[in-house]
Amino acid sequence: MSRSLRHGALAATAIVFSIASLSACGAGNHAATLEVRPDTAATTIGDISIQNANLIIQPEHGAEGPAVVSATLFNNGVKQQTLDSVTLPGTTVTVALHAAKGSGPVVVPAGGRVVLGGEGNASAVIENGHEASQAGNVQRVVFKLSSTGEVPLNAFVVPATSYFESFGPSTLPTPKQTSTPTGTASASPAAGSESDSDTATPDNDASASSHTD
C-alpha cells in the first residue's frame, strides 16, 4: 500500500471515531459514556430528591448505643413539605425525628434543603442502633413527606468513623468505677477510737482531787 493510501485510511478511521464520540455526547444524559453514578444512595420522587443517605451505627462492632439516619433532602417544588417519618422496613426500630431548632417538625423548605445528621442540623435517631443493621449492609429506608408521600431507597450502613464520624452517634461513656478504694474501711475504726478517748472516764487521781475539794 502506498504512503498516500495509508494516510487516507488513518484519516478515515479518525473521522469514524470522532463521529462516534459526538453521537454519544449528543445522546443526552442517558448516553453510555455519561452513566456514572456516585457511590452514595440517592433517589428522586416528585419534588423531593434525597442524596447521601446512610445509616450510621456505633464506631465499634457490637457496641450498644444509638444509630442515626443521615441524608440531605432537597425540595424542588414551590411549597414547603415536612418530613413526617423515617422507617426501616424489616426491623422493629423506631426513628425519632428532631428539628435543628426548637421542637417543631422537620421542614424541607420550598426550593431549599434540609440536612439530617451533623452538628446544628436536624436528626433522625434510632435508640437501639445495634438492632438496626450491621456495617457493610444495605438497609431499606423510607422517608415519608407531607405532600410527596413515601420516598424509599437503599442506604449504606457505615460505622461512625472517618468521614462519618461528625455525622454519626458517639460511643457510650465508660462506666464509672463503683468499687470502694483500698484503705477506706480502716478509717472508720480509727475515728471511733479517737471518739472513745474524748469521752473516757477520768483516772483515779482526778477522782481523788474532786473528793478533796
Backbone hydrogen bonds, N-H to C=O, Kabsch-Sander energy under -0.5 kcal/mol:
donor,donor_aa,acceptor,acceptor_aa,energy
6,R,2,S,-2.1
7,H,3,R,-2.2
8,G,4,S,-1.9
9,A,5,L,-2.2
10,L,6,R,-2.3
11,A,7,H,-2.1
12,A,8,G,-2.1
13,T,9,A,-2.2
14,A,10,L,-2.1
15,I,11,A,-2.0
16,V,12,A,-2.0
17,F,13,T,-2.1
18,S,14,A,-2.1
19,I,15,I,-2.4
20,A,16,V,-2.2
21,S,17,F,-2.2
22,L,18,S,-2.3
23,S,19,I,-2.3
24,A,20,A,-2.0
25,C,21,S,-2.1
26,G,22,L,-2.0
27,A,24,A,-0.9
28,G,25,C,-1.0
31,A,28,G,-1.5
34,L,31,A,-1.5
35,E,31,A,-0.6
35,E,32,A,-0.8
36,V,34,L,-2.4
37,R,35,E,-0.5
40,T,38,P,-1.8
41,A,53,A,-0.6
43,T,50,I,-2.3
45,I,48,I,-2.6
48,I,45,I,-2.0
49,S,74,F,-2.3
50,I,43,T,-3.0
51,Q,72,T,-2.4
53,A,41,A,-1.9
54,N,70,S,-2.9
55,L,156,F,-3.2
56,I,54,N,-0.7
56,I,68,V,-2.8
57,I,55,L,-0.6
57,I,158,V,-2.3
63,A,60,E,-1.8
67,A,126,I,-2.4
68,V,56,I,-2.4
69,V,124,A,-2.4
70,S,54,N,-3.0
70,S,68,V,-0.6
71,A,116,L,-1.1
72,T,51,Q,-2.4
73,L,114,V,-2.8
74,F,49,S,-3.5
74,F,72,T,-0.5
75,N,112,G,-2.9
76,N,47,D,-3.5
76,N,74,F,-0.6
81,Q,108,V,-2.2
83,L,106,V,-3.1
84,D,82,T,-1.0
84,D,144,K,-2.2
85,S,144,K,-1.2
87,T,142,V,-2.2
91,T,88,L,-1.6
96,A,94,T,-0.6
96,A,125,V,-3.0
97,L,95,V,-0.5
98,H,123,S,-2.4
99,A,104,G,-0.6
106,V,83,L,-0.6
107,V,105,P,-0.8
108,V,81,Q,-3.7
111,G,75,N,-1.0
111,G,77,G,-0.7
112,G,109,P,-2.1
114,V,73,L,-2.0
116,L,71,A,-3.3
117,G,115,V,-0.6
117,G,122,A,-3.3
118,G,167,F,-0.5
121,N,118,G,-1.8
122,A,115,V,-1.1
123,S,98,H,-2.4
125,V,96,A,-2.6
126,I,67,A,-3.7
127,E,94,T,-0.8
127,E,125,V,-0.6
129,G,65,G,-1.6
129,G,127,E,-1.2
130,H,65,G,-0.5
131,E,128,N,-1.6
132,A,129,G,-1.6
133,S,129,G,-0.8
136,G,157,V,-2.7
137,N,134,Q,-1.9
139,Q,155,A,-2.8
141,V,153,L,-2.9
142,V,87,T,-2.6
143,F,141,V,-0.5
143,F,151,V,-2.1
144,K,85,S,-2.8
144,K,142,V,-0.5
145,L,143,F,-0.6
145,L,149,G,-3.0
146,S,82,T,-2.0
149,G,145,L,-1.1
151,V,143,F,-3.0
153,L,141,V,-2.1
155,A,139,Q,-3.1
155,A,153,L,-0.7
156,F,53,A,-1.1
157,V,137,N,-2.4
158,V,55,L,-2.3
158,V,156,F,-0.7
160,A,57,I,-1.5
161,T,159,P,-2.4
164,F,161,T,-1.9
165,E,162,S,-1.4
167,F,164,F,-0.8
168,G,164,F,-1.8
184,T,181,P,-1.6
187,A,184,T,-1.1
188,S,184,T,-0.5
188,S,185,A,-0.7
190,A,186,S,-1.1
191,A,187,A,-1.8
192,G,188,S,-2.2
193,S,189,P,-2.5
194,E,190,A,-1.8
195,S,191,A,-1.7
196,D,192,G,-1.9
197,S,193,S,-1.6
198,D,194,E,-1.2
199,T,195,S,-0.9
199,T,196,D,-0.5
200,A,197,S,-0.8
207,S,203,D,-1.6
208,A,204,N,-2.4
209,S,205,D,-2.0
210,S,206,A,-1.5
211,H,207,S,-1.6
212,T,208,A,-1.8
213,D,209,S,-1.7
